[in-house]
Amino acid sequence: MAPAEDDHEGHDIVVHLDELLRQRGMTVTELAQRVGVTNVNLSVLKNGRAKAIRFTTLTRICEVLQCQPGDLLSYRKP
């Protein structure tokens, strides 16, 4: 389901973390532990409320989920 218009916090980037976690049978808690971030920070990203992401965090997420940044993030035209 696409996020509501008010949910994108002033940007047009869509985060597909829910889908990747579901495909891999992994929880947010497990991913957070393996990446080395808090559940809260990962949930902020997952819910599309993050204003930024460190490349080191993005790298670890991609390593753990065995994906590319483009699998995790996409641009939604306004």
PyMOL CGO cylinders between C-alpha atoms (Angstrom):
from pymol import cmd
from pymol.cgo import CYLINDER

trace = [
    CYLINDER, 0.00, 0.00, 0.00, 1.37, 3.43, -0.92, 0.3, 1, 1, 1, 1, 1, 1,
    CYLINDER, 1.37, 3.43, -0.92, 1.89, 5.91, 1.92, 0.3, 1, 1, 1, 1, 1, 1,
    CYLINDER, 1.89, 5.91, 1.92, -0.62, 8.69, 2.34, 0.3, 1, 1, 1, 1, 1, 1,
    CYLINDER, -0.62, 8.69, 2.34, 0.40, 12.07, 0.95, 0.3, 1, 1, 1, 1, 1, 1,
    CYLINDER, 0.40, 12.07, 0.95, 0.99, 13.46, 4.46, 0.3, 1, 1, 1, 1, 1, 1,
    CYLINDER, 0.99, 13.46, 4.46, 3.32, 10.57, 5.37, 0.3, 1, 1, 1, 1, 1, 1,
    CYLINDER, 3.32, 10.57, 5.37, 6.30, 11.51, 3.23, 0.3, 1, 1, 1, 1, 1, 1,
    CYLINDER, 6.30, 11.51, 3.23, 7.70, 14.21, 5.54, 0.3, 1, 1, 1, 1, 1, 1,
    CYLINDER, 7.70, 14.21, 5.54, 8.55, 16.69, 2.75, 0.3, 1, 1, 1, 1, 1, 1,
    CYLINDER, 8.55, 16.69, 2.75, 10.41, 14.25, 0.51, 0.3, 1, 1, 1, 1, 1, 1,
    CYLINDER, 10.41, 14.25, 0.51, 9.50, 11.87, -2.28, 0.3, 1, 1, 1, 1, 1, 1,
    CYLINDER, 9.50, 11.87, -2.28, 11.64, 8.87, -1.30, 0.3, 1, 1, 1, 1, 1, 1,
    CYLINDER, 11.64, 8.87, -1.30, 9.80, 5.61, -0.61, 0.3, 1, 1, 1, 1, 1, 1,
    CYLINDER, 9.80, 5.61, -0.61, 11.38, 3.03, 1.71, 0.3, 1, 1, 1, 1, 1, 1,
    CYLINDER, 11.38, 3.03, 1.71, 10.68, -0.62, 0.89, 0.3, 1, 1, 1, 1, 1, 1,
    CYLINDER, 10.68, -0.62, 0.89, 12.07, -2.10, 4.10, 0.3, 1, 1, 1, 1, 1, 1,
    CYLINDER, 12.07, -2.10, 4.10, 8.79, -3.84, 5.05, 0.3, 1, 1, 1, 1, 1, 1,
    CYLINDER, 8.79, -3.84, 5.05, 8.77, -5.73, 1.75, 0.3, 1, 1, 1, 1, 1, 1,
    CYLINDER, 8.77, -5.73, 1.75, 12.43, -6.75, 2.02, 0.3, 1, 1, 1, 1, 1, 1,
    CYLINDER, 12.43, -6.75, 2.02, 11.99, -7.94, 5.60, 0.3, 1, 1, 1, 1, 1, 1,
    CYLINDER, 11.99, -7.94, 5.60, 8.89, -9.92, 4.67, 0.3, 1, 1, 1, 1, 1, 1,
    CYLINDER, 8.89, -9.92, 4.67, 10.67, -11.54, 1.70, 0.3, 1, 1, 1, 1, 1, 1,
    CYLINDER, 10.67, -11.54, 1.70, 13.54, -12.59, 3.94, 0.3, 1, 1, 1, 1, 1, 1,
    CYLINDER, 13.54, -12.59, 3.94, 11.43, -13.67, 6.92, 0.3, 1, 1, 1, 1, 1, 1,
    CYLINDER, 11.43, -13.67, 6.92, 13.24, -11.23, 9.19, 0.3, 1, 1, 1, 1, 1, 1,
    CYLINDER, 13.24, -11.23, 9.19, 11.96, -8.91, 11.91, 0.3, 1, 1, 1, 1, 1, 1,
    CYLINDER, 11.96, -8.91, 11.91, 12.88, -5.28, 12.48, 0.3, 1, 1, 1, 1, 1, 1,
    CYLINDER, 12.88, -5.28, 12.48, 14.45, -6.31, 15.79, 0.3, 1, 1, 1, 1, 1, 1,
    CYLINDER, 14.45, -6.31, 15.79, 16.66, -8.92, 14.13, 0.3, 1, 1, 1, 1, 1, 1,
    CYLINDER, 16.66, -8.92, 14.13, 17.75, -6.51, 11.41, 0.3, 1, 1, 1, 1, 1, 1,
    CYLINDER, 17.75, -6.51, 11.41, 18.47, -3.76, 13.94, 0.3, 1, 1, 1, 1, 1, 1,
    CYLINDER, 18.47, -3.76, 13.94, 20.68, -6.12, 15.96, 0.3, 1, 1, 1, 1, 1, 1,
    CYLINDER, 20.68, -6.12, 15.96, 22.55, -7.33, 12.89, 0.3, 1, 1, 1, 1, 1, 1,
    CYLINDER, 22.55, -7.33, 12.89, 23.02, -3.80, 11.49, 0.3, 1, 1, 1, 1, 1, 1,
    CYLINDER, 23.02, -3.80, 11.49, 23.97, -2.28, 14.85, 0.3, 1, 1, 1, 1, 1, 1,
    CYLINDER, 23.97, -2.28, 14.85, 21.24, 0.37, 15.14, 0.3, 1, 1, 1, 1, 1, 1,
    CYLINDER, 21.24, 0.37, 15.14, 18.33, 0.77, 17.52, 0.3, 1, 1, 1, 1, 1, 1,
    CYLINDER, 18.33, 0.77, 17.52, 14.86, -0.57, 16.75, 0.3, 1, 1, 1, 1, 1, 1,
    CYLINDER, 14.86, -0.57, 16.75, 13.60, 3.01, 17.00, 0.3, 1, 1, 1, 1, 1, 1,
    CYLINDER, 13.60, 3.01, 17.00, 16.00, 4.30, 14.35, 0.3, 1, 1, 1, 1, 1, 1,
    CYLINDER, 16.00, 4.30, 14.35, 15.20, 1.43, 12.03, 0.3, 1, 1, 1, 1, 1, 1,
    CYLINDER, 15.20, 1.43, 12.03, 11.46, 1.95, 12.57, 0.3, 1, 1, 1, 1, 1, 1,
    CYLINDER, 11.46, 1.95, 12.57, 11.82, 5.64, 11.68, 0.3, 1, 1, 1, 1, 1, 1,
    CYLINDER, 11.82, 5.64, 11.68, 13.45, 4.58, 8.41, 0.3, 1, 1, 1, 1, 1, 1,
    CYLINDER, 13.45, 4.58, 8.41, 10.91, 1.81, 7.80, 0.3, 1, 1, 1, 1, 1, 1,
    CYLINDER, 10.91, 1.81, 7.80, 7.99, 4.19, 8.27, 0.3, 1, 1, 1, 1, 1, 1,
    CYLINDER, 7.99, 4.19, 8.27, 9.43, 6.75, 5.84, 0.3, 1, 1, 1, 1, 1, 1,
    CYLINDER, 9.43, 6.75, 5.84, 10.03, 9.36, 8.53, 0.3, 1, 1, 1, 1, 1, 1,
    CYLINDER, 10.03, 9.36, 8.53, 13.83, 9.44, 8.34, 0.3, 1, 1, 1, 1, 1, 1,
    CYLINDER, 13.83, 9.44, 8.34, 15.32, 12.68, 7.09, 0.3, 1, 1, 1, 1, 1, 1,
    CYLINDER, 15.32, 12.68, 7.09, 18.69, 11.06, 6.33, 0.3, 1, 1, 1, 1, 1, 1,
    CYLINDER, 18.69, 11.06, 6.33, 20.56, 7.77, 6.45, 0.3, 1, 1, 1, 1, 1, 1,
    CYLINDER, 20.56, 7.77, 6.45, 24.27, 7.27, 6.97, 0.3, 1, 1, 1, 1, 1, 1,
    CYLINDER, 24.27, 7.27, 6.97, 26.02, 5.44, 4.15, 0.3, 1, 1, 1, 1, 1, 1,
    CYLINDER, 26.02, 5.44, 4.15, 27.55, 3.11, 6.75, 0.3, 1, 1, 1, 1, 1, 1,
    CYLINDER, 27.55, 3.11, 6.75, 24.04, 2.17, 7.93, 0.3, 1, 1, 1, 1, 1, 1,
    CYLINDER, 24.04, 2.17, 7.93, 22.79, 1.80, 4.37, 0.3, 1, 1, 1, 1, 1, 1,
    CYLINDER, 22.79, 1.80, 4.37, 25.80, -0.40, 3.60, 0.3, 1, 1, 1, 1, 1, 1,
    CYLINDER, 25.80, -0.40, 3.60, 25.12, -2.67, 6.58, 0.3, 1, 1, 1, 1, 1, 1,
    CYLINDER, 25.12, -2.67, 6.58, 21.40, -2.94, 5.73, 0.3, 1, 1, 1, 1, 1, 1,
    CYLINDER, 21.40, -2.94, 5.73, 22.30, -3.93, 2.17, 0.3, 1, 1, 1, 1, 1, 1,
    CYLINDER, 22.30, -3.93, 2.17, 24.89, -6.45, 3.40, 0.3, 1, 1, 1, 1, 1, 1,
    CYLINDER, 24.89, -6.45, 3.40, 22.47, -8.07, 5.86, 0.3, 1, 1, 1, 1, 1, 1,
    CYLINDER, 22.47, -8.07, 5.86, 19.50, -8.09, 3.48, 0.3, 1, 1, 1, 1, 1, 1,
    CYLINDER, 19.50, -8.09, 3.48, 21.72, -8.97, 0.48, 0.3, 1, 1, 1, 1, 1, 1,
    CYLINDER, 21.72, -8.97, 0.48, 20.21, -6.19, -1.61, 0.3, 1, 1, 1, 1, 1, 1,
    CYLINDER, 20.21, -6.19, -1.61, 21.14, -3.03, -3.46, 0.3, 1, 1, 1, 1, 1, 1,
    CYLINDER, 21.14, -3.03, -3.46, 20.26, 0.51, -2.26, 0.3, 1, 1, 1, 1, 1, 1,
    CYLINDER, 20.26, 0.51, -2.26, 17.76, 0.72, -5.14, 0.3, 1, 1, 1, 1, 1, 1,
    CYLINDER, 17.76, 0.72, -5.14, 15.92, -2.30, -3.71, 0.3, 1, 1, 1, 1, 1, 1,
    CYLINDER, 15.92, -2.30, -3.71, 15.50, -0.43, -0.44, 0.3, 1, 1, 1, 1, 1, 1,
    CYLINDER, 15.50, -0.43, -0.44, 14.75, 3.10, -1.70, 0.3, 1, 1, 1, 1, 1, 1,
    CYLINDER, 14.75, 3.10, -1.70, 12.90, 4.54, -4.66, 0.3, 1, 1, 1, 1, 1, 1,
    CYLINDER, 12.90, 4.54, -4.66, 11.86, 7.99, -5.85, 0.3, 1, 1, 1, 1, 1, 1,
    CYLINDER, 11.86, 7.99, -5.85, 8.15, 8.80, -6.12, 0.3, 1, 1, 1, 1, 1, 1,
    CYLINDER, 8.15, 8.80, -6.12, 7.35, 11.55, -8.59, 0.3, 1, 1, 1, 1, 1, 1,
    CYLINDER, 7.35, 11.55, -8.59, 5.24, 14.25, -6.91, 0.3, 1, 1, 1, 1, 1, 1,
]
cmd.load_cgo(trace, "trace")
